[in-house]
Amino acid sequence: MSSSSRVEKLSFARKMVSQLETSLIDGAGVVTVSADGVSTTFSRDQALKELEWWRKQVIRYSRRRSRVRGVNLSNADS
């Protein structure tokens, strides 16, 4: 993945986290989120699941190195 693509995806993921958090704080039962001109309505339970998923995406796109590249197999049994 190119650096600019990663930055765009990270920016969008952070935007979604922010909007979901704000909507969950403001709303009691139904959460409506608008992104890129598309409006989506979630139940509170589904919104919490979406929030968790987007938080994981922020972590994923914030990494500088791949998780696989960080595994040291030099002392693994053959």
PLY file of the C-alpha trace (Angstrom):
ply
format ascii 1.0
element vertex 78
property float x
property float y
property float z
element edge 77
property int vertex1
property int vertex2
end_header
0.00 0.00 0.00
1.40 3.39 -0.94
2.04 6.04 1.66
-0.58 8.42 0.25
-3.20 5.67 0.18
-2.42 4.80 3.81
-2.71 8.45 4.84
-6.08 8.80 3.10
-7.43 5.64 4.72
-6.10 6.70 8.13
-7.72 10.11 7.76
-11.06 8.58 6.79
-10.91 6.05 9.65
-10.20 8.82 12.18
-13.10 10.82 10.76
-15.44 7.84 11.18
-14.30 7.26 14.77
-14.90 10.90 15.60
-18.36 10.96 14.00
-19.44 7.71 15.63
-18.23 8.83 19.06
-20.05 12.15 18.72
-23.24 10.46 17.51
-23.16 7.90 20.31
-22.74 10.64 22.92
-25.54 12.78 21.46
-28.07 10.08 20.56
-29.90 7.65 22.77
-30.97 4.84 20.46
-30.45 5.49 16.76
-27.14 6.80 15.39
-26.85 8.52 12.02
-23.41 9.09 10.45
-22.65 10.95 7.22
-19.41 10.41 5.35
-18.59 11.37 1.77
-22.20 12.33 1.09
-23.60 8.99 2.24
-25.75 8.88 5.36
-26.05 5.63 7.33
-28.31 4.89 10.29
-27.28 2.36 12.93
-28.86 0.97 16.06
-26.82 1.74 19.16
-25.45 -1.83 19.33
-24.42 -1.79 15.67
-22.87 1.67 16.07
-20.73 0.38 18.94
-19.55 -2.52 16.77
-18.77 -0.10 13.92
-16.87 2.17 16.30
-14.72 -0.73 17.49
-14.04 -1.77 13.87
-13.02 1.75 12.84
-10.77 2.08 15.91
-8.98 -1.09 14.77
-8.60 0.43 11.31
-6.99 3.54 12.82
-4.50 1.33 14.64
-3.88 -0.70 11.50
-3.18 2.32 9.28
-1.13 4.07 11.99
1.50 1.34 11.98
4.75 2.17 10.29
5.78 -1.45 9.79
3.87 -4.56 8.93
3.04 -6.89 11.81
4.54 -9.79 9.86
7.81 -7.96 9.32
8.16 -7.55 13.10
8.20 -11.31 13.86
11.66 -12.68 14.60
11.97 -16.30 13.44
15.75 -16.60 13.78
15.53 -18.81 16.87
12.49 -20.88 15.84
12.78 -24.65 15.94
13.25 -26.28 12.56
0 1
1 2
2 3
3 4
4 5
5 6
6 7
7 8
8 9
9 10
10 11
11 12
12 13
13 14
14 15
15 16
16 17
17 18
18 19
19 20
20 21
21 22
22 23
23 24
24 25
25 26
26 27
27 28
28 29
29 30
30 31
31 32
32 33
33 34
34 35
35 36
36 37
37 38
38 39
39 40
40 41
41 42
42 43
43 44
44 45
45 46
46 47
47 48
48 49
49 50
50 51
51 52
52 53
53 54
54 55
55 56
56 57
57 58
58 59
59 60
60 61
61 62
62 63
63 64
64 65
65 66
66 67
67 68
68 69
69 70
70 71
71 72
72 73
73 74
74 75
75 76
76 77
